Amino acid sequence: MCFPEGPRHEKQPQPEVVDTVPLLREKGIARVLDLGCGVGRHALLLADEGFSVCALDGSASGIAFSRQAAQDGGLAIEFGLGLMTELPYGDQVFGAVVAWNVIYHGDETVIRRTLDEVRRVLQPGGVFVGTMLSKRNSHFGVGREVAPDTYVMDGSDLSDKAHPHYYCDAVKLLDLFAGFEPLTLFDRQHHRPGSYHWHLVAERTAP
């Protein structure tokens, strides 16, 4: 499968997401949501692996790019434009949700609302695969604090930093993910020195 060209950390599937494919198969999961799909790197991967994939993003240009990549690859993916706080799907319709570098874009209220939506659309026993920003990240505390542990870097040449970024420690992360049973949890550095993110694979518990 050919993925969009570009820096690996932006355009190629994350190894951690690739590594969850056997787990999803072992659990008999068929339908997956790529939440905040961006250029579609994980939606393309999962569709190519035989899963039924929905991909949602708040950017029309991102959806257009992803749709074209899917067409070029001969993959059937259901694309949607929408907000992570108001997922346009029914209850318990997905076996897994992938949200890589997505849901920490907001304050704690936004994140809790998003996770409520993720729990709602996931089946009991379904799997969440995603990231959160760690307080070990070198950007924690940098910029303007717009809410507790939430910062905006005004005037940054990094367009992503114009959005609020929420940072948490392990205790807060587990509190946010109440209703999930962690399977793996790591605080890992990404492509930039000091770019620590929580990597979480968790199972939705029954109501």
C-alpha positions as CSV (number, residue, x, y, z in Angstrom):
1,M,0.0,0.0,0.0
2,C,1.4,3.4,-1.0
3,F,0.9,6.2,1.6
4,P,1.1,9.9,1.0
5,E,4.6,11.2,0.6
6,G,6.1,13.4,3.3
7,P,7.7,13.3,6.7
8,R,7.2,10.0,8.3
9,H,5.7,11.5,11.5
10,E,3.0,13.2,9.5
11,K,2.3,11.0,6.5
12,Q,3.2,7.4,7.4
13,P,1.3,5.2,9.8
14,Q,2.5,5.2,13.4
15,P,4.2,1.9,14.3
16,E,2.1,1.7,17.4
17,V,-1.1,1.8,15.3
18,V,0.3,-0.9,13.0
19,D,1.2,-3.0,16.0
20,T,-2.4,-3.0,17.2
21,V,-3.7,-4.7,14.1
22,P,-3.2,-8.2,15.5
23,L,-5.1,-7.2,18.6
24,L,-8.0,-5.9,16.7
25,R,-8.1,-9.1,14.7
26,E,-7.8,-11.2,17.8
27,K,-10.8,-9.4,19.3
28,G,-12.9,-9.9,16.1
29,I,-13.2,-6.2,15.5
30,A,-14.6,-5.3,12.1
31,R,-15.4,-1.5,12.1
32,V,-12.9,1.2,13.0
33,L,-13.2,5.0,13.3
34,D,-10.1,7.1,12.5
35,L,-10.9,10.2,14.5
36,G,-9.1,13.3,13.2
37,C,-7.9,11.4,10.2
38,G,-5.8,14.2,8.7
39,V,-4.3,13.0,5.5
40,G,-5.6,9.5,6.1
41,R,-2.5,7.6,7.0
42,H,-4.3,5.4,9.6
43,A,-7.6,5.1,7.7
44,L,-5.6,3.9,4.6
45,L,-3.6,1.4,6.7
46,L,-6.7,-0.1,8.4
47,A,-8.8,-0.3,5.2
48,D,-5.8,-2.0,3.4
49,E,-5.8,-4.5,6.3
50,G,-9.4,-5.3,5.6
51,F,-11.3,-3.4,8.3
52,S,-14.4,-1.4,7.5
53,V,-13.2,2.2,8.2
54,C,-14.9,5.5,8.9
55,A,-12.6,8.6,8.8
56,L,-13.7,11.9,10.4
57,D,-11.9,15.2,10.4
58,G,-12.7,18.9,11.0
59,S,-10.8,20.0,7.9
60,A,-12.5,19.9,4.5
61,S,-9.1,20.0,2.7
62,G,-7.9,17.1,4.9
63,I,-10.9,15.0,4.0
64,A,-10.5,15.8,0.3
65,F,-6.8,14.7,0.4
66,S,-7.7,11.5,2.2
67,R,-10.6,10.7,-0.1
68,Q,-8.3,11.1,-3.1
69,A,-5.6,8.9,-1.5
70,A,-8.3,6.2,-0.8
71,Q,-9.5,6.4,-4.4
72,D,-6.0,6.1,-5.8
73,G,-5.4,3.1,-3.6
74,G,-8.7,1.4,-4.5
75,L,-9.9,1.5,-0.9
76,A,-13.5,1.9,0.3
77,I,-13.5,4.4,3.3
78,E,-16.5,6.3,4.6
79,F,-15.3,9.9,5.1
80,G,-17.1,12.6,7.2
81,L,-16.6,16.2,8.1
82,G,-17.4,16.9,11.7
83,L,-16.3,17.7,15.3
84,M,-14.7,15.3,17.8
85,T,-17.1,16.6,20.5
86,E,-20.2,15.7,18.4
87,L,-19.5,12.4,16.6
88,P,-22.1,11.9,13.8
89,Y,-22.5,8.1,14.5
90,G,-24.8,5.9,16.5
91,D,-24.2,4.3,19.8
92,Q,-21.7,1.3,20.0
93,V,-21.1,1.1,16.3
94,F,-17.3,0.8,16.3
95,G,-15.0,-1.9,17.6
96,A,-12.1,0.5,17.7
97,V,-11.3,4.2,17.6
98,V,-7.9,5.6,16.6
99,A,-7.2,9.2,17.6
100,W,-3.5,10.0,17.0
101,N,-2.4,13.5,18.1
102,V,-6.0,14.7,18.1
103,I,-8.1,14.9,21.2
104,Y,-5.7,17.1,23.3
105,H,-6.6,20.1,21.1
106,G,-8.8,21.8,23.7
107,D,-9.3,22.3,27.4
108,E,-10.3,19.7,29.9
109,T,-14.0,20.3,29.2
110,V,-13.5,19.7,25.4
111,I,-11.5,16.6,26.1
112,R,-14.0,15.1,28.5
113,R,-16.8,15.8,26.0
114,T,-14.8,14.1,23.3
115,L,-14.0,11.0,25.4
116,D,-17.7,10.8,26.3
117,E,-18.4,10.6,22.6
118,V,-15.7,8.0,22.0
119,R,-17.1,5.9,24.8
120,R,-20.6,6.3,23.3
121,V,-19.7,5.1,19.8
122,L,-17.4,2.2,21.0
123,Q,-18.8,-1.2,21.7
124,P,-18.1,-2.7,25.2
125,G,-14.7,-4.3,24.9
126,G,-13.9,-2.0,22.0
127,V,-10.4,-0.6,21.8
128,F,-9.1,3.0,21.9
129,V,-5.7,3.7,20.4
130,G,-4.4,7.3,20.7
131,T,-2.2,9.9,22.3
132,M,-2.4,12.7,24.8
133,L,0.2,15.4,25.6
134,S,2.5,14.7,28.6
135,K,3.5,17.3,31.1
136,R,7.0,16.2,30.4
137,N,6.7,17.8,27.0
138,S,9.0,20.7,26.6
139,H,6.1,22.9,25.4
140,F,4.2,22.5,28.7
141,G,3.8,25.9,30.3
142,V,5.0,27.7,27.2
143,G,2.7,30.4,25.8
144,R,-0.6,31.8,27.1
145,E,-2.6,29.6,29.6
146,V,-6.2,29.8,28.5
147,A,-7.5,27.1,30.9
148,P,-5.8,24.9,33.5
149,D,-2.9,23.0,31.9
150,T,-4.0,24.3,28.5
151,Y,-1.8,26.6,26.5
152,V,-1.8,28.6,23.2
153,M,1.4,29.8,21.6
154,D,0.4,33.1,20.1
155,G,2.5,34.2,17.1
156,S,4.2,30.8,16.8
157,D,5.4,29.8,13.3
158,L,3.9,26.4,14.0
159,S,0.3,26.6,12.8
160,D,-0.7,23.7,15.1
161,K,0.3,25.8,18.2
162,A,-2.4,28.4,17.4
163,H,-4.9,25.8,18.8
164,P,-5.2,25.1,22.6
165,H,-3.1,22.2,23.8
166,Y,-3.9,20.3,27.0
167,Y,-1.2,18.6,29.0
168,C,-1.6,15.9,31.7
169,D,0.3,13.6,34.0
170,A,-0.5,9.9,34.4
171,V,-2.9,10.4,37.3
172,K,-5.0,12.9,35.3
173,L,-4.9,10.8,32.2
174,L,-6.4,7.8,34.0
175,D,-9.0,10.0,35.5
176,L,-10.0,11.3,32.0
177,F,-10.1,7.8,30.7
178,A,-12.5,6.5,33.4
179,G,-14.6,3.8,31.8
180,F,-11.6,2.4,30.0
181,E,-9.2,-0.4,31.1
182,P,-5.6,0.5,30.0
183,L,-3.8,-2.2,28.1
184,T,-0.6,-0.3,27.5
185,L,0.5,3.2,28.5
186,F,3.8,4.8,27.6
187,D,5.2,8.3,27.8
188,R,7.2,8.6,24.6
189,Q,9.2,11.2,22.8
190,H,8.1,11.9,19.2
191,H,10.2,13.3,16.3
192,R,11.3,16.4,18.2
193,P,13.5,16.3,21.4
194,G,11.3,16.9,24.4
195,S,8.1,16.1,22.5
196,Y,6.7,13.6,25.0
197,H,3.2,12.2,24.4
198,W,1.3,9.5,26.2
199,H,0.6,6.5,24.0
200,L,-2.5,4.7,25.2
201,V,-4.2,1.5,24.1
202,A,-7.3,0.9,26.3
203,E,-10.4,-1.3,26.3
204,R,-13.8,0.2,26.9
205,T,-15.4,-1.4,29.9
206,A,-19.1,-2.4,30.0
207,P,-21.5,0.2,31.3
